[in-house]
Amino acid sequence: MDGNRKDFGQNYEEKYAVSRLRLAKPTAQDKEQVLEYKEEFCRNNEILHGSGGLQNAGTFEAWLQRTESMAIGKDIPENRVPETTFLAVDDKGHLAGMVNIRHCLNASLLRVSGHIGYSVRKSERRKGYGAEMLRLSLAEAGKLGIQKVLITCDKENIGSAKTIQKNGGVLENEISDNGRIMQRYWITL
């Protein structure tokens, strides 16, 4: 009987083990995976949160240039702030998600979007990647000197709320934004 339990445990771990993720800044070598990632979101009629504007980029090259410029505070549009975009890559080199860390907040970001935006591709959801990505993002935010991180989510996105809470998020309040109720969480680093 103990042997069966052990086998069950091993099979469970093999089936549900979460590969360790790492955050990496995008490079020209990531073009194919980034475009596949974008296509997966478009195919599913989903918004690409945390992608540094990938959804609206005309070309990969234009997007890559924008992410590089934004990270160093160069050519920042009037309504934006410096931000760093990362790819969340699993131990096999597969692009599982994307993260965008805003280095500071303007009035709009303070109200709705916060410091960190992220997304996990549909084919990689429900594997714990969101929580791992947020954990890694918080470490990066700390490197930027951010001591208190604001993260928001749509109230209807229960999975995102649980991910934020799992990483220490404390709900400050809920606000109405364009017909949606947004939850605002703070994490102290």
Secondary structure, DSSP 4 states (H G I P E B T S, - for coil): -HHHHHHHHHHHHHHHPPPPPEEE---GGGHHHHHHHHHHHHHTT---TTSSSGGG-SSHHHHHHHHHHHHTT-S--TT---EEEEEEE-TTS-EEEEEEEESS--HHIIIIIBSEEEEE-GGG-SSSHHHHHHHHHHHHHHHTT--EEEEEEETT-HHHHHHHHHTT-EEEEEEEETTEEEEEEEEE-
